[in-house]
Amino acid sequence: MTAAVLFLYVAFHLANHLFGLIGPDAHAAVMKVGRVVYRSDVGEPLLVAAMLFQIGTGLFLAWRWSAAPQGLHRTFQVGSGAYLSLYILGHMNSVFIYARSFLGIPTDWNFAIGAPTGLIHDAWNIRLLPHYALGVFFVLSHLTSGLRVVLIAHGVNRRAANRLWGAGVAISAAISAAIIAGMCGVRIS
């Protein structure tokens, strides 16, 4: 259940970031709609609890699975999940503790891109490029890895599932690059 809820949130969140390619106003308009749900008095604590549950159960599974030899796909799934556990905790810390509690600033487009200087014109903000790029890439390719396991369990040919996984990883990289481009000022008209 938590994975399904988080899938919906992540899909919305990443789609919202893709609207950055249109511009900050488009991103803000989409975010305003989403925040009605995920920033509500019920939605936000449930979302945080779901994230923490996924991190805890994911690390438990990673510990179990890493004890035995694994193939490329399982190793990638375990490794991406381990990375995401740290990424999500760091991301929540940045939003809840640093921005909202310590600085008292909104966690909007300007916060994400390190305004007013931006991501690429500031020696401190540039560190966020790999942070965001890897976060997006690994969350999508981790989901693709899970889909591969489900497809094989439901009788899909392993070679076909592996090809789909490869395409999913490539699409994950493309979406990550598009989001980073938008955050760095690239706009589509």
N, C-alpha and C positions, 0 to 999 in steps of 0.2 A: 504494500500500500504506500509506504513512504517513497519508494522508488518511483511509483506512478505520479505521486504529487510533485516530487522534485523534478521529474521529467517535464511536466507541464510548466513549472516555474522556470527551469533552465531554458526550455524552448522559447518561452516568452522573453526572458531576460536577454538571450542572445539575439533574438529577432529585434528587440528594442535597440540593442547596440548596432545592429546592421542599419537601422534608421539613421544612425550617425553619418552614414554615407550621403544622406539627403541633406542633413544639417542638424545643428543642435536643437532647433525649434521642433523638428520632426521627432527627434529623440525624446524631447521633453513632453510632447503631446502624447506619445505612446506610453511613456513612463507614468504620466498622470493617470491614465486609464488603469494600468496595472497596479499602481499603488493603492487603489481603492480596495483591492483584495489583499495583496501581500504586505501592505503596511497597516492593515486593520488591527484592532486590539486582539482579535482571534487569529488572524492569518499570520502575522509576524511571529508570535511565539510558536505556533504550530510548524511554521517553516523552519525556524531555528532548531526546534526539537527533532524534526525529520532529518535535517542536515547532520546533527550530532548523532542520531541513531544510525544513519548510513555510514558515518565515519567509524563509529564503534564496531558495527557489524562487519564493515568492509575490512577494517584492520584485523579483526578476528579471523575472517576468511583468508586474508593475505598471509597471516601467520601460519595457518593450517596448510594452505596450498604451497607456500614457499618451502616447506619441509621436504617435499618430494620433487623429483625431477619433473620439469615441465617443458612443453614445447614453446615455440615462439609466441603463439597467440595467447596462451595462458600467462606466460611471462609478461607480455605486454599488458594484459588486462590487470594483473596483480601490480605491476610497476606503475601503471597509470593511476590505479586506485590509490596506491600509497602516496603518490605525488598529490593527488586531489585532496587527500585527507589533510595534508599540510597546507595546501593552497586555500581550501575552504576555511580552515581555522584562521589563517592569516587574513583572508579577505573579510571575514566577519569581524575580526579584531580591528581592521582598518576602518570599517564602516561604523560599528557600534561603539567601540572604545575611543579610537583616535578622532574620527571626524565628528560623530554626534556628541559624545560625552566630553572629550578633552577640548577640541576646538570649537564645538557648538556650531558647526557649519552643515549646510545641506549636502547630502550625498547624491549629487546630480551630475550632469555632464561635465561641468566645470571641475568638480572634485575628481572625476574619473580621468580627465585629460591633463590634470595638473595645471589648470588655468591660474594665472594669466599667461605664463610662459609656454605652457604646452608640454608635450611629452618629449619632443626631439630638440628643443632649444634650451633645455635646462639640465645641468650636469647631475642633479639629483633625480629628476623625474624620468630620465631616460631608462632607469632601472625598471620602470613599469612596463616597458615594451615587451621584454621576454616574459615578465610576470603574467601579463594579460594574454599574450600570444600562446604561451604554453598552457595556461588555464583553459582557454577555449579549445585548443587542440585536444588536450587530454580528456576533457569532459565529453566531447563528442566522440572521440575514438574509443573511450572507455565504454560508452553506450553501444557503439558499434561492436565492440568485443563481446558485450553481453548478448547482443542480438545474434551474433554468430553462434554462441553456445546454445541459445534457445532454438535456433534454426536446425542445428545438428541434432538436438534432442528430439525435435519433431520430424526427423527423417529426411531433412534436406541433405543432398549430397555434400560431403565435406569439401570437395574442390569448389563447388558452386558457392558454398558458405564462405570459403576462404577468399574467393574472388570478390564477393560482396563486401567482406571485411576490408580488403585492399582498397576498393572503391570508396568505402566509408571513411577510411583513414585519409585518403586523398581529398575527399570533400571536406573533412574536418580541417585539414590544412588550408584549404581555399577559404573556408568561412573564417578561420582565424586570421588569415591575411587580410580579408575584406574588412573585418572589424578593426584591426590595427590601422589599416589605411584610413578608415573613417575617423578614428581617434587622432590620427596625425594630420587631418585637414583635407584629405581627398574627398571630393564631392562628385556625385553623379547628378546630372541635370535632366 
